[in-house]
Amino acid sequence: MKYCPNCASLLTIKIPDDDSRERHVCESCGSIHYQNPRNVVGSIPIYDNQVLLCRRAIEPRHGYWTLPAGFMELGESTSDGAARETLEEAGAHVDIGPLYSLLNVPHAEQVHLFYLAKMHSPEFSAGQESLEVALFDEASIPWDELAFPTVKQTLEWFFADRAAGILDGEFPVRSRDVLPSEKI
Amino acid sequence: MKYCPNCASLLTIKIPDDDSRERHVCESCGSIHYQNPRNVVGSIPIYDNQVLLCRRAIEPRHGYWTLPAGFMELGESTSDGAARETLEEAGAHVDIGPLYSLLNVPHAEQVHLFYLAKMHSPEFSAGQESLEVALFDEASIPWDELAFPTVKQTLEWFFADRAAGILDGEFPVRSRDVLPSEKI
């Protein structure tokens, strides 16, 4: 961010009055342009004990497998965004259930949120951002070809919790911070 | 957003190739400027069965009471942001516990997240954005003078769950969407 989106003047980086952090400030029109982390919202789509994964057709991590997820859009809720991404990337209609995991990725300026989701039917298809989409049982998950640490961690938690019968009752959101060193 | 933050050219609003929504696109340098909802992170600071509230010194809702909360900053996690806001607005050091509530406010393009938090001591002080800060037991909560529906809903859930003994065990995140019509 170099120029003011409101008036096209060159921006200054400074700490505004009554603030404690450097911001992009326009000395010309007086506006302050805050920057904040973005939410990535997605789902764990389940059909008949299998989980639906997408193989990415875009960078980063082209060719690797992911849970359907993407940036939350203005005007939608986290759960609506998760359902939308599941339909867009995997062609699957789901009923969104409870929030399952919240993973902070501070170095990427992102928060990843995954919802449990029930597929209406075993129908799915690769969207524009997916090379292919497939249902996997636990034994066939491509652990060495997963796209992101937040997806790997969410799947690990999910299968452990399912085996322990925890998902049948009420359970807390699984949550942790992801470190920059965590590359798959 | 009128001008490109990268090159100061006038922006065009259009649907980019491989997208389905209108974005702010720069025809000059080719950049697409996405806009996404922001997270407001805060805490429910507890000391000796009382909850710490702040009376707002800033708009919106100047003079009304709120849980300490504010916009999540780049480079921090949701829980770190909640602890930071609690210190900045209420002068209180807390141990952040589990995520308690997630409220979507689509019309405000925000997601509000509140964490349970234990105060280290009954010490607190009004920060720059607070007129005063005080501990309240359930009977003395100023229900008619709360700043935001997400704060009111979180406190209602909290006292009901505490009375039911739910907070002693594991519990799911309380979550719902807030409607534009919900003004306090």
Interface residues (C-beta under 8 A of the other chain):
Chain A: M1 K2 Y3 C4 P5 N6 C7 A8 L11 D18 S20 R21 H33 Y34 Q35 N36 P37 R38 N39 F71 M72 E73 L74 G75 E76 S77 T78 S79 D80 E88 P98 L99 L102 N104 P106 H107 E109 V111 Q128 E170 F171 P172 V173 S175 D177
Chain B: M1 K2 Y3 C4 P5 N6 C7 A8 L11 D18 S20 R21 H33 Y34 Q35 N36 P37 R38 N39 F71 M72 E73 L74 G75 E76 S77 T78 S79 D80 E88 P98 L99 L102 N104 P106 H107 E109 V111 Q128 E170 F171 P172 V173 S175 D177
